[in-house]
Amino acid sequence: MLRLQSPLPEEYTTASKEELADRIGAAKQTLGDRLFVLGHHYQRDEVMQWADARGDSYGLSVLAQNRPEAEYIVFCGVHFMAEAADILTGAHQKVVLPDLNAGCSMADMADIDSVEEAWETLEDITDIERVVPITYMNSSAALKAFVGQHGGAVCTSTNARAVLDWALVSPDGPQGRQVLFFPDQHLGRNTGHQMGYDESDMAIWNYRKDMGGLEEHEIKEKTFLLWKGHCSVHQRFSVKNVEDFRSEHPDGLIIAHPECSYEVCSRADKVGSTSFIIDEVEKAPAGSVIGIGTEIHLVNRIKNETPDKTIVSLDPLLCPCSTMFRIDAPHLAWIMDGLVAGEVRNQIVVDDDVAHWARVSLQRMLDIT
């Protein structure tokens, strides 16, 4: 998805780290409680040091919702996260994203036009009343609104199992025959396996092909229609990474994020969200050797904050999340200086109708979990 971020003035691009830190620190002091800075776990340290709260995308949005005195919410994350914060916060609050180009490649793999086209195809082939759309939190506000309008719900990497149980099994849910799960195929597949389903119950919906690249009988028979989307970081982890770690650290612990492939997650000792990973590392005994399958900034931060354990990335060559990496000290300083001057730059605003239906899908998630 194309977003246009204007080039920064030279005074920010040429400033030293110390000068940028002075600007950001002064702005924070001036704005006081009117400002609330959110830092996603994958942010670089030069940004994270200024965060008033750090965490997962949805958790941070809830924290913003609980800070009504904050007039400005600076979300150091990516676009869909800032949208969620705007949906949940009050009308008097303004959510800003330091760099508009900080998107999410996974979220962009499922746009509203492609999902609506897929839904129309399903309507022509199968009983659409028995199909439940489920979108991962890592998706646009438009997709959250779509599932809200069509009886589905949002899920996170923490509660995906509970949401899919609701969709397919629970007597209190829609008792669907199928779920259309987007945008991350791996979270859907890993959760399906946890529920006792296998590959014969699943099919990939390739949004670039007619009928998702599937035969009519497949569309009718499969329980899980998994959108052909993935996280560019987590898909890099491989079975070889796991085998190499096991060879070097036979007694080591492997923790993987559920956006990794099923082949990796099925070989890991534990699988869970970024918050889960942090908690599991904290609970591990001193001296533990832990291989982690998630974004490198978080792995390095855990390593630095847990000196009594050996923390390594499963993939020693792993690159950072390139879109999350766009948020840096120059952009943060530029945003903060603007707020001090009364200029709200890069405000993220979700259309009222979209926000309404997105809140419906988010509330369903909360009611389920």
Secondary structure, 3 states (H helix, E strand, C coil): CCCCCCCCCHHHHCCCHHHHHHHHHHHHHHHHHHEEEEEECCCCHHHHCCCCEEECHHHHHHHHHCCCCCCEEEEECCHHHHHHHHHHCCCCCEEECCCCCCCCHHHHCCCHHHHHHHHHHHHHHCCHHHEEEEEECCCCHHHHHHHHHCCCEEECCCCHHHHHHHHHCCCCCCCCCEEEEECCHHHHHHHHHHCCCCHHHEEEECCCCHHHHCCHHHHHHCCEEEECCCCCCHHHCCHHHHHHHHHHCCCCEEEECCCCCHHHHCCCCEECCHHHHHHHHHHCCCCCEEEEECCHHHHHHHHHHCCCCEEEECCCCCCCCCCHHHCCHHHHHHHHHHHHCCCCCCECCCCHHHHHHHHHHHHHHHHHC
